[in-house]
Structures are given as structure tokens and as C-alpha cells.
Amino acid sequence: MFELQSFVLGKTPSRRQLVEYVPTSNREVKICVYRNHSFELVEHTIGAFLDFAGLKANFVYSDYDDSLSFIDLPSDADLLILWLDLARYKIASVAAFLEERVAALKKIFHKPVLLVPVGGKMQASVPCLDLSGLQEELGDRFFDERLESATGTRLSSASLVRISKTLGLQYIPALLLPALKGIVVDLDNTLYAGVLGEEGVHGVKLTEGHKKLQAFLKEKAANGWFLCVASKNDERDVFELFETREDFPLKKEDFTAICASWGEKSEAAQKILKILNVGADSLLFVDDNAGEIASMSIAYPSMKKLLASQDGEETYRMISCYPGLLKLVGGADDKIRKADVQSNALRNEMQASLSKEDYIRSLEIKIEFHVDAEDGAPRVAELANKTNQFIFNYKRYSLDEVLARMKGKDSVVVYAKLSDKLSDSGTVGVAVGTAADGVLTLEECFVSCRALGRGIDEILVLGMIQAAMDALGADRLRVEFQKGERNVPAEAFVQKNLQAFLAAPAPFRFDQRASLVEVDIIKGR
């Protein structure tokens, strides 16, 4: 584990080392490269980076096509990369041309698309890898036009290796894998130099590298990731540290949970997982002690781990390109996630002291079911690619696939927004269905872990299903479900509430308004 981390996250390996690397991941994805210059040299060096992210890519290629005709696109591709050298275009507005061709592409290809333009910045309606920073960093070494006739691209070997790293560790995982939900960090010799218990609050040092690291983590916390502490220190010292050190970018309020004690860090992780109500595979654990990393691997094998360096600059470089920490599409819900989780502690206290009916009534819960409302499509796609525990069918929808289903005559997407007097939870659940002959086939349903356990699971899920049936005029329901490693909560829900609808269509009716919560139906079309 540490060897591969050092190989891919440390200083960029040589081209020869990367070409000779043999991937071990068995999770295969098919990536179509639509190009007007050569991508093959990237393919030769990307294997190790994708392997670290848990992927193995099968690349298929278009002919060189400046016109972007998009003929014979493979329908089974998981991702399409538009690999374009802008210097090949001698037209007045390359941007307008590309936007028109991207719009045409999105009508026939509904999986993720990534634009990688060489030789200029572009704004597009699909995610774009901007190479201008790399070009500025490498200067004259960015291009090597002497070898273009042999390699099929004017990009230099140094550029191609760096692009392989960025694509393999960040952009391709961001488009094909669920994003991580949180980061659990050690303190001593990880977030700063020194040992808090020995050197005191004002004795530990904030180096420039550790300052960069803290600023990076602060930005992630501000953009929706849970940031937590698992440290062997006195809790009072930790609180004082983040309350009094004015030079620290990170403050106490940046953390969703701080678990500091002299117990095992796996015990701290257990508390954090309970607070966040997420799976271990959605968290990254960062610690400078190899023994702590090994212990956490035994307790939580699926949790991601990063062995930090006592050099804060090196830790910053490693974590800044760690798979799962790049979000290409953000949403309003990112800003409210931490407050909602922290409010769950108050909900749990209320739930323990009140009857279920009084508990639900006291929260003043409001649910909005949005039917084919396109402004919510980005959050729907994000949630589809993050949810693992309450998910029926593991369909990982892209944004374009969500929009296509929202616009389809015989398909529907219903998403649920949840709020109560403690916090606004935002979009927490989605149901996707298609209808034919009066039967709604529920092809997918998923709910954020933040919304589970509040006593309203049936109202939330069955209400979405009923809203979908009403939208398409269906009176019978058929449910598609596949059992996975992690979706035990969804399986239990189906067995309790939807078992009769698995084998064959049957009449279904749920009155979502006959409850203790306020319910609104909002139609997007």
C-alpha cells in the first residue's frame, strides 16, 4: 500500500517506470477518446495512477477528426474524453464551434464527457481540464514539436506524464467513481510540526507546508466534505489549540467532529462514522504513523488511507491529488451538509426522549417532492454517484442521463428536499422510473445517509414513488433491485415495504399527505 502511494503520489515517476507498471485493479471501465491528435502516449503511462484510484481502463479511439462528427460512438463507453489540439483550428471562433459540437454530442451520448483542450483556455458545458497552469509551469518544455511527426502530438513527454497523473488520479475518478465524503486527520506531525502534549498549544510549529495543507483542508470543509479529527491528545488541549492559534487556517468550527482521547484511533473512527452516518469506504484517514495506518486498515479495510509525511509540503502535494477529492460540479447542498449532520445529534436526543409521533411533530418536518425539475439535476447526479447504503439498483447516473430522464415522455425523476426546525437538509432522496401500460418501473431509488433514521423513511421513499406514479399516470408498480455489498438498509426497506412489487407489477397507493409532516409537490414540467 505504502509503495504504490509513494510511487503515484510522490514525485512524478519516470515515463519508463510508468510504462513498465502492471495494474492489479479488476474494476474495468471503457473510455472513448475522441481526438484530433494522439492520446496513446497518455494511455501508456496512466495505468499506475488509475490503479491507485481502483480503476483499469480500456481505451477506444476515434479516427483523427477535426470536424467532430461523432460518427460510430461506442454506446457502452463509460466516459468520453474530447482530446483536442486547438492549434489545428483556423476559424474565427473555436469556442463557438466547440460549444455547438458539444451540444450535439450531448444529444447522442449521455455518459460523462471531459474536454481536454491543448493550447488555450475554454469554457464549455461539460467538465474541462485546463492545462494552462501546467503550460505556465513547464514553459518551453510543455511542447516538443520536433517529435510531433513521430508521436502524433506536439505535447512533450513531460507534459504527457503530468497529464496522465492528473487524469488518472483526479479527473477520471471524479467522473466515474463516488466522491469521498470526508477526511479524518491526525494532528501531531500531520497538521503541524511537533507534539501537542509535549510542546503545548503555542509550542507546535506551523510550517509553510503545513499552512498549505491546512488551507487545502479548510477549503474542502467549506465545499461540503466532512473534516474530522482522530488524535491521541487531551481533548481540552485540542480545543484550545484551534481556538487560540490565530496563525492556523483551520479553526474549531471547520471540523464536523473532533475525537481526541488516549484510546485507539479505530475507536475514534467508530464514533466519527456514527456521527456522520456514512460508510467507512467514503472516508480518507490521514496519519503520519505507519502503525496507526496499519491498525485502521485492520479495523476498517475499506477506509481510504494516506500515510502523511512530517514534511507538510509533501503531505499537501499528496492529498491535493488524492482520488475522490475533486468535485467537478458543486451545488448549494454542499454548504449545508455539515450543519445538518451536527443537528442530527439534537435529533437523536429528541428521539430518545419522545414518542415517535411527538418526535416527528416537534421537528416541524417539511418535505418537497420535485417532479422533473431540471434545476436540481446536478445534485441528483451527485447523489447518484455518492450513495452506497440506501440505493436500490446502483445506477450511477451522469448529469446528462438525469436530464434525459427528466425530459423523457415516459420517464420521470422525483427528488425530495427535506427540512425541519433544526436545519435544511437539502436534496436527500431520488426516485427514477419509466412507465408503460399503466405500470411504473422503479429503476432506481436512493436516499442520502444524512436523512436516514429520522423516523420518516417510509414517508420519504414511498412518497417519491407515488409522486412518480402520479406524474406518469401509472397505477401499478414494479421495483428493480440488486443486492450489493453495502445496501443492506435499502434491502431491509424493500423487504418490509416493497417485496410484493419485485416479481410482478401490482397496484400501489401511498397517501403522502396523511402524515405528521408537511408535504408539497412541485412540478418542473
N, C-alpha and C positions, 0 to 999 in steps of 0.2 A: 504493500500500500504506500509506504513512505517513498519507495524507489520511483514509482510512477508519478507521485506528486512532485517529487524533486525534478523528474525528467520533463514534465509538461508545464509545471507552474514556475519553475525556477528560471534561470537564464535560458533563452530560446535555444533548443538543441540545434545541431548542425543538420543540414539537409540530408547528409548521408545517414546519420543516426535515425532520422525520421523515416527515411525510405526503408531502412532495414527493420524497423519496428514491426512486430507481429501482433495485431489486435487480438484480444480474447473475448470481447463482448459478443453476445449472441443475439442482441436486440437489433435486428436489421431494419433499416429504413431505405426507401428508394427516393433518390434525389435527382430530379431532372435539371440539367444545366442548359439553359437556352442562351447561346453566346454568339458573339461576333469576333472573339479571339480565344486563344487556348486557355482551358482550365485544367488540363491534365496534370500539370506540374503541381497544382494545389492538391489534387486528388492524391498524388503520390506521397505527400507529406502530412496529410490531415489525419491519418489513421490513429496515431497515438493520442491526439487531442480529443477526437470523438470517443475513443476507447475510455478515456478518463471520465467522460460525460455519460458513459454507459451505452454508446451507440456504435453501430457498424454500418457504414453507408455503402449502398450500391448506386453508383453514379451512372446515369444515362445521358447522352448528349444529343443536341440538335446539330444540324449542319451549321456552318457559319452563315448567319442570316442577319444582315444589317436592317432588312425591312421589317423584321419581327412579325412574320406572317403567322407564326404559331400553328404550323401545319403538323399534324400527327403527334400531338402532345400525348404522352402516356397517361391514361386516365387513372392508373393505380399509383402514380407518384405521390409521395407524402409531402413533398416540398418542391418548389420550382425556384431556381436561382437565375435571375437575369444578370448575366455576366457580360458587361458591355464596355468597350473602349470608346469613349465619346469622340476621340480624335478621328474616328472613321466617318463621322457625320459632317457633311459640308452643307448644312442647311441653316436657315436663319434662326430657327428656334428649336433646338434639340429638346428642350424641356417640354414644349407643347406637343411635339411628336411623341415623346415617350409617354406622356400622360394619356394621350389618345390610345396608344398601343396597350398600355397597362389596363385602361378601362375595357378594351376589347378582350384582353386576356382574362380579366376577372369574370367575364360573362361565360367563359367556357371552361375555366379552371377554378375550382372552389376550395382548393387547399392553400396553405400559406405560400406567399410569394416574397422573395427577398431580392431587392435590387442592389447590385454592386457596380456602381459606375466608376470607371477609371478615367482620371484626367479632368475632374470637375465636380462641384457640388450639385446635388439635385434635390428637389422637393418632389415627393411622389405620394400617391395614395396607398402605397404599400411600404412596409419597413425597408429602410435603406441603410446600407453600411457605408458610412462616409469615410473615405480613405485620405481626405485632405490632411488630417493630423499626421498620419503615417508618412505622407509625402513630404510634409514640412520637416518631420524628424529625420528622415533619411536623406533629404536633399537630392544631390546628384546621383545617389545610389538607388533612388526609387525606380528609375527606368534604366534599362540596358538595351538600347535599340540595336546594338551591334548583333545581338543574338536573336532578334525577332524572327528572322527568316528560318532559324533552326527550331525555336521554341514555340512559335505561333503567337507570342505575346511580347509586347515591349516592356512588361514588368520585369524587374530584376529578380534574381534568385532570392536575395534578402527580403524583398517585398513579398514574394510569393509565400515564403515560410511564415512571415509575420501574419499575412492574411489567413493562412491555414490555421494558425493558432487562434486568431480572433473568431473565425468562422466555427472552428471545431469546439472551442471551449464556451463561446458565448452565444453567437447568433443562431446557429443551427439548434442547439439545445433550447434556446428561448422560444423557437418557433415549433418545436416538436415534442418537448417534454414539459411536464408540470413545473412551474417555478417553485423554488423553495419558499417556505412561508416565514421562516425565522432563523436567527443566528444566535447561538448560545456561546458566550465568550468567557474565557478565563480572565483574570485581572493581572496578577503578578507576572512581570516579564512578558506580558502579552499586550495589554493596553498601555503599558508604560514600562519603564526600566526600574527594577527594584522590587522589594518585597514589602508590602504594606505593613505587615505585622512587625517587622524588624526596623524599618526606616521611618515609619509614621506617615501621616497624611501629607505632610509637607516635605518629606524626605525622598519619596519616589520621584523619578525624573520623567518629564515629558520631552522626548527627543523629537526632532523634526519628522522622523519616520513614524513615530507613534502618533504624532499630531495628525499626519495624513491619514493614518489608519482610523483614528477616532472620527475624523471628519467624514470619511467614507461611510462608517457605520452610522453616524448621525444622519447622513443623507438617506441611507437605506431605511432607517426608522421613520424618517419623515415621509417616505414614499410607500409606506404600507407594510414593510417587513417587521415582524416581531423581533425586538432586540432584548436579550435576556442575559443575566449573569449567573454563572455557576462557579463559585470561588470558595476555596478553603481560607476563609478570613472571618474575623468578627463582623457581624452584620452592622453594628454601630459604626465601626471604622469605615466600612464601605459607604454607608450613607453619608458620613461626614466628608469622605473623600470627594464625592460627586457634588456635594452641597457647597464646599468651601474652595475647591481648586478652580479659581477663575480662569486659569490658562487651559483647562481641559475643554475641548469642544463638546464632549459628552457631558450631559447633566443627568441628574436623577430622573427627571421626567421623560427622558428619551427611552428609558427602559420599560418594557411591559412587565417584566418580573425580575427581581433580584433575589437570588438564593445564595446566601453566604453563610456557611457554617463549617464545622470541622468534620462533618460526615463525608461519606463517599459522594463524588460528583454524580454518580449514577442515581443516587437518591435525590439530588438536586434536579437532575433531568426528569425524574419521575414527577416531581412537583410541577415543574415547568410544563410538561406535557399535559398534566391535568388542568392547569390554569388555562392553557391555550386551547385545549381540547382538539389537538391535532395528532397526526401520526408521527412516529419518530423519523420516518423517511423524508419528512418535509422540513427537517431542521438540519443546520450545519453547526457542528461543535468545533470550536477553535481553542486550542490549548498548546502551550509550549512544551509540555511534559509528555514524552512518548508513552510513559506508563499510564497516564490518565487517558490518553487516546486509546490505548490497548484495552483498558478496563471498560471504557464506554463502548468499544466495539463488541465486547462480550455481552454487556447488558443490553445494548441496542444495536444489533448488527446493521440494521437498515439506515441508521442515522449517518449522515454525511460527516466526515471528519477532516480537519485541516490541522496539520502539525505546524504551529506558529514558530517563527524564529524570534530570538531575543533581539534581533535587528528589526525594528518596527517598519523600516522601509521595505524590507524583504517580505514581511507579512502582508503589508499593504499591496505589494505587487502581486502576490499570490491570490489574495482574496478578491482583488479587483477584477480578476478574470475567471473567478470560480464559476462553474456551470450552475445555472439556476438563479443567479443574482442579477440577471439582466432582464428588464421588463421593457418590451418594445412598444406596448400600448398601456398607458395608465388611465385610471379612472377616478371619479370622485370618491368611490368607496375606499380607495387606498388610505385616505386621510382619516377615516372614522374607525378603522379596524381596531386599533389599539384601545381606544376609549370604550369600544363595545365589549372587548374581552375583559377589560378591567371592571366594567359594570356587571359582568357575569358573577363576580364574587358577591355583589349585593343581591343579585337574583337568587343565588344559591342560599344565602342566609334567609331570604324571604320564603323560599320554597320549603325550607326545613321547618319553619315556624307556623306556616299557614296550610289550610286545606288546599287542594288543587284548584278548586273553584275560586276561593278567596285570593289565592296567589295570582291566578290569571287576571281576575278582575282588578286587583290592586295595581298591576303593572300598566293598565290602560293601553293594552296592545292594539296596534293598528297594522293591518296587512293590506297592501295594494297589489292586485293581480294585473299586470300589464300584458296585454294581448298584442303580439306583433308590433311592439313599439320599438322602432329602429334605433332610437337614440340610446337604448340600453344594450344594443348588440355587442359593443366592446366588452362590457362587464360580463355578459353571458358567455362570450368566448373565453374570457379569462377564467371564469369559474369552472367552465367545462374542462379546462386543462390543469386545474389545481385540485379538484375534488377527488378524493380517493375512498373515503369511508362510506358516505351515503351517496352512492351512484348506482344506477340500475344496469347500465349496459356498456360503460367505458367507451362511449363515442366521444372522441376528442375533437370537437368542432372548431374549425377556423372561423375567423370573423366573416369571411365571405360565405361560408357554409351556413352560418347563423342567419345572415341577411337573406340568403337564397330561400331558406325555410320560412322566414318571416314574410317574404313576398310571394311565396308559392300559393296557388289557388287551393290546393288540397293539403297544405301543411300549416302548422301553427307552432309558435313559440310563446309560451307564457312564462314570465318571470315574476317572482314575488319580492316585494320590498317590505321590510319589517322595521317597525319602530315601537318604542314604548316610552314611558316617562323617564327612564334612566338614560337611554341613548338611542341614536339612529343606527340601525344595523345595515342599512342599505339593501342592495340586492343579495338575497341569501338562497334563493331556490329557483330552479328552472325545470319546466316540463316541455318536451318536444314531441309532437305527434303528427301523424298523417291520417287522412280519412278516406274511406271508400265504402260505398253501400251502407252508410249509417254506422260504420264501425271506426272508432278511433284506435289506431295502433300507437300505443305509447312507446316510441322507440328509445326514449331516454328521459330520465328524471334524476336530478342531483340537487343536493342541499349542502350549503356551507356548514362546516363543523361548528361554527360560532352560533348557529341558530338551533342546534340540536339540544335536547334536554330541557327545554323551557315549558314542556307540557302542551305544546301546540303543534307537534309534528303532524298529527292527522289533519288538523285544520289546514296547515300549510300545504302539504302534499296533495291530499285529496281535493282541496280547493283549487289547486293549479290544474289538476286533471279535469275537474268539472268545467273550469273556465275554458280549457282547450276543447272539450267536447261541445260546449255551447257555441264556441266560435265557428266550428265546422259543421254544426248541426248533427252531431252523432249522438246516438242513444245507447250504443253498446261499446264495450271497451275490451281491448286485447293488450296485454302487457308483455313487453320483451325484457328479459332479464338474463344476465350471465353472472355466475358466481366468480369472484376474483379473490385475490389474497387478502384484501383489506376491507371489502364492502360487506362485512358482517352486519352492521347496523341496517343497511339497506335490505339485506336478505331477511332479517328479522321483521322489518316493516312489511315487506311483501307477503311473507308467510302469515302475518297477522291480519292484514287489511286487503290484500290483492291476490291471494292464492287462487281464487276462483277464476281469475282473468288471464292466467298464464297459458293454459292449454287451448282455450277457445273463447271467442267473444261472448260476453254476457251483458245483460242490462246493468247500467251503473247510474246511480244518482247520489250526489252528496250536496246537502244544503249548507254551503259555506257561511251563510249569514246566520244560521241558527247556532250561534256560539257566543262565547263571552268576549270575543274580540271584535273590533270594528273592521269591516271588510269593504273595500272598494274595488270595482272592476274598471280598468282604464284601457280603452281600445286604441290601438295605434293605427288601425285601418278599418 
